[in-house]
Amino acid sequence: MKALADETRLRVMNLLLTAKVPLCVCEMVDALSLPQYLVSRHLVILKNVELVKVEKKGTWAYHSVKNEGGTNSAVIAFLQVFLTGERFEQDRTQMEKRLRLRKAGKCVVGFPLAEKPFRNRLEGRPMPAKVRV
């Protein structure tokens, strides 16, 4: 399966398989220390091959593993054995820390501080002037 031939998608699947609850993108962004657009792009690929499903709750979208038997069951069983090593363990540890920030079982934090300049633009705050060289 080509969709699992990418380390980032394997890392995303690691989080989704390990989590006891569906995850929002911002939680995965924090756990993986990757930009939001990259995590979202890989989630789309995983959704297209029907390994991941999405449940919308208000403005939040929560992602989880789509385990409905058949081929998915075999792939998921394989991944649960295969996704070992320091990198995957670090991701799981970061995810556990991030999930502790939830309130009433829901993500309320949003994206990390690295995304703040983009948020400022959305909130109507002036952005710093560009420096011309």
MARVEX-362305 format. One record per residue (C-alpha): x, y, z; residue number from 1. Coordinates in steps of 0.02 Angstrom, whole numbers, plus 50000, padded with zeros to 5 digits. Each point is the difference from the previous one (the first is absolute). Layout:
<<X Y Z> NUM> ...
This chain:
<<50000 50000 50000> 1> <<50084 50158 49937> 2> <<49911 50111 50126> 3> <<50106 49924 50138> 4> <<50165 50022 49908> 5> <<50030 50168 50082> 6> <<50075 50026 50173> 7> <<49884 50146 50042> 8> <<49845 49897 49961> 9> <<50069 49859 50106> 10> <<50026 50124 50142> 11> <<49821 50064 49981> 12> <<49934 49821 50001> 13> <<50105 49966 50155> 14> <<49912 50141 50092> 15> <<49827 49949 49941> 16> <<50028 49817 50045> 17> <<50071 50041 50171> 18> <<49871 50130 50051> 19> <<49850 49939 50096> 20> <<49902 50147 49928> 21> <<49984 50083 49829> 22> <<50129 50138 49973> 23> <<49983 50173 49926> 24> <<50131 50063 49876> 25> <<50073 50126 50121> 26> <<50036 49861 50125> 27> <<50092 49902 49866> 28> <<50093 50157 49945> 29> <<50065 50024 50177> 30> <<50043 49817 50027> 31> <<50092 49982 49835> 32> <<50078 50175 49998> 33> <<49949 50021 49819> 34> <<49907 50142 49914> 35> <<49811 49988 49990> 36> <<49993 49997 49810> 37> <<50115 49849 49995> 38> <<49902 49900 50129> 39> <<49837 50044 49912> 40> <<50069 49947 49831> 41> <<50051 49830 50067> 42> <<49832 49978 50087> 43> <<49912 50028 49832> 44> <<50104 49860 49923> 45> <<49958 49884 50145> 46> <<49815 50045 49986> 47> <<50002 49966 49812> 48> <<50060 49822 50030> 49> <<49870 49983 50138> 50> <<50122 49973 50144> 51> <<49941 50156 50090> 52> <<49827 50070 50034> 53> <<49947 50174 50056> 54> <<49864 50051 50120> 55> <<49953 50184 50009> 56> <<49949 50074 50167> 57> <<49959 50184 49982> 58> <<50152 50086 49926> 59> <<50115 49855 50045> 60> <<50036 49847 49892> 61> <<50058 49844 50092> 62> <<50096 49863 49908> 63> <<50008 49817 50044> 64> <<50046 49834 49921> 65> <<49866 49925 49889> 66> <<50002 49818 50054> 67> <<49851 49918 49920> 68> <<50070 49829 49963> 69> <<50070 49929 49840> 70> <<50166 50066 49937> 71> <<50002 50141 50128> 72> <<50004 49876 50144> 73> <<50154 49914 49929> 74> <<50089 50165 49963> 75> <<49961 50067 50173> 76> <<50057 49840 50085> 77> <<50163 50010 49903> 78> <<50026 50184 50043> 79> <<49972 49970 50186> 80> <<50147 49878 49997> 81> <<50108 50097 49875> 82> <<49990 50177 50074> 83> <<50138 49983 50128> 84> <<50158 50096 50029> 85> <<50057 50161 50081> 86> <<49915 50120 49878> 87> <<49829 49919 50020> 88> <<50021 49993 50188> 89> <<50045 50185 50007> 90> <<49844 50041 49897> 91> <<49892 49899 50120> 92> <<50075 50088 50150> 93> <<49969 50171 49923> 94> <<49822 49951 49957> 95> <<49966 49946 50179> 96> <<50062 50169 50063> 97> <<49892 50092 49873> 98> <<49844 49900 50042> 99> <<50015 50055 50182> 100> <<49956 50177 49942> 101> <<49824 49947 49948> 102> <<49850 50066 50095> 103> <<49850 49885 50020> 104> <<50080 49881 49875> 105> <<50011 50132 49863> 106> <<50144 50093 49920> 107> <<49993 50182 50050> 108> <<50178 50060 49975> 109> <<50013 50017 49811> 110> <<50164 50012 49907> 111> <<50171 50025 50080> 112> <<50084 50168 50019> 113> <<50095 49973 49838> 114> <<49837 50035 49909> 115> <<49970 50164 50093> 116> <<50047 50120 49859> 117> <<49867 49921 49890> 118> <<49872 50012 50141> 119> <<50042 50185 50023> 120> <<49958 50030 49818> 121> <<49833 49913 50022> 122> <<49960 50101 50156> 123> <<50033 50164 49909> 124> <<50159 50043 50093> 125> <<50135 50084 49897> 126> <<50142 49891 49942> 127> <<50179 50061 50019> 128> <<50062 50096 49847> 129> <<50108 49902 49881> 130> <<50183 50046 50000> 131> <<50062 50046 49827> 132> <<50175 49949 49951> 133> 
